[in-house]
């Protein structure tokens, strides 16, 4: 059995955090986009994280899959903490993505999630949009593509949703940093 004060177990889990500590004075925010799997990147990113944003598609299979993943992750994080690695977050939120507001089953799933995870749900949702997916095909964000490339209402709807989500994330960051917004 590994002793809690041993550094052997910590080294694996703290590699990303150690690397980020070397450049901490040069960045306000670092985003590590991890796949929903319990691999090296996800585990080491979580131990380095101060905030976590989990995207979820509002369909039963996706929600059940996320739930199973989070249960397994919770058990693994207990092991991580048992070797002396602290996992501490300023905030943790679920972001509904690929949301179709007119889809009744999706509305029901969002309502279900809000009833279960109220304080951890982002208020804004990222809508499903061809503007977002088409921008991604050219390896660009919605902010980098020209509005004229899309139907104006499609682009505007996607941009409005993305702005709202991004502003909410910025608000969470400012709260964590102890800064007033506005």
N, C-alpha and C positions, 0 to 999 in steps of 0.2 A: 504494500500500500504506500502511496506517495504521501510524503509529509506535506502539510499545508504551507510550510515556510520554504519548501524547495522551489528553486527557480526552473527546474527542468520542465514541469508541466506548464508553467507560465509562458515560457519562451514561445511555444507554438501559438498560443492564443493572443499574444501581445505583439506579434510582428507588425501588423498594420498600424496599430497604435504607436509603436516605437518609431516607425517610419514617418508617420504624420507629426509626431512630436518634434522631429528634426526641421520641419518646415512650418510649424504652427504660427510663427510670427509673420508669415507671408500670405496666409489665407484666413478669411473669415469663415468660409464654409467649404467643405469637401464632401462631394456626393459619391458614394460607393454604391453602384447599382448592382445588387446581388440577385442571382437566380433563386427561385423558391426551392432550394435544396439544401440539405444539411452538410455542405462541403466546407472545405478549408476557407474559401473566400467569405462565405456567409458567417461562419463562426468567428473568424478573426475580425471581420468588419463589425459585428455586433459588440464585441468586447471593446472596440475602439470608439464606437458610436456614442454620441450624446443625445441623439434623436433618431427615431425610426419612423418611416412612412411606409406603410404596407398598402400596396395597391390590390384591389379586389374587384373582380367583375361580378355584378350583382345577379348571379345565377346560382341555384342551389348546389350544383356540383362544385363550382368554384369556391363557394363559401365553406362547404364541407371539407374540401381539400385543404383550404387555408387553415381551418380549424384543426385538422389532423396534423398538419405541419407545425402549427404553433404548440400543440400538446407535446409533440416529440421534441421540439426546440426547447421547451420549458424543462424537460427532463435532462437534456444535454447541458443546458446552462447551469443546472444544479451541479453537474460534474465539473464544469468550468470553474464555478465559484469554489468548489471543494479543493481546488489546487491553489486557491488564493487570488484568483482574478476577479476583480470587482466589475460587475455589469450594472451600470447606473445610467439611467436616461433622464434627460430634462423633459422630454415629451415623446409620446408614442401615439400615432394616429393611423386610422384606416382611411384610405382614399378610394372612393368608388370610381372606377374607370370604365370606359366604353359604355357609358350609361345612355340608355335611350329613354327619355322622359315619358314617351307615349306608350311604352311597353308595360302593361299592367303587371305581369309577373316580376319584372325588374323593380317596379315601384314597391311591390310587396316585399321583395327581398331587401330593398333599402330600408323599408319600414321595420322589418325584422332585425336587421343589423343595428338600426338606431335604437331599438328597444333593448337590445342586448349590450351594446357597446357605446351607449349615448355619449359619455364624456370623452371617448377616444375616437369618435367619428369626425372627419372633416365635414364642415357644414356645406361646402361646395363640392360638386362632383365634376369629373371630367367626362364630357359627353362623347359619344361615339361620333366620329366625323370623318368623312372622306378627305377633308382638308388635312387632318392630322396624319392619316395613313399615307396620303399622297406625298406630303412633305417628307415623311420618313423614307419613302422610296428613293428620294434624291439625297438622303442622309442629311437632311436639314430639319430644323425645328420650324414650327409654325411662325415663329418670329423672324425667320430668315427668308421665307418664301414671299413672293409678291402676291398681294391680294388679288391682282388682276388674273392670276392663274386659275382662280376658282370662281364659282358662283359667289357673288358678294355675300348673300345671306348665309351660305354654308361657312365661308371663311369667318364672317363676323360672329356667328354663333360659337364656333370653335374657339376663336380668339377671346371672346367674352368669358367662356368657361375656363380657359387656360389662365387668363388674367386673374380671375377670382380665386382659383386654386393657388396660384403662385403668391398672390397677396396674402392668402391665409397662411401659407407656409412662412412667409416673411414675418407675419404677425407672431407666429409661434416662436420663431427665432428671436425676435426682439423681446418677447416675454422671457424667454430663457436667459437672455443676456441682461435682463433687468433694464431694458430701455423702454422709454415711452414711445408710443406710436402716434404720429401726427404731428 
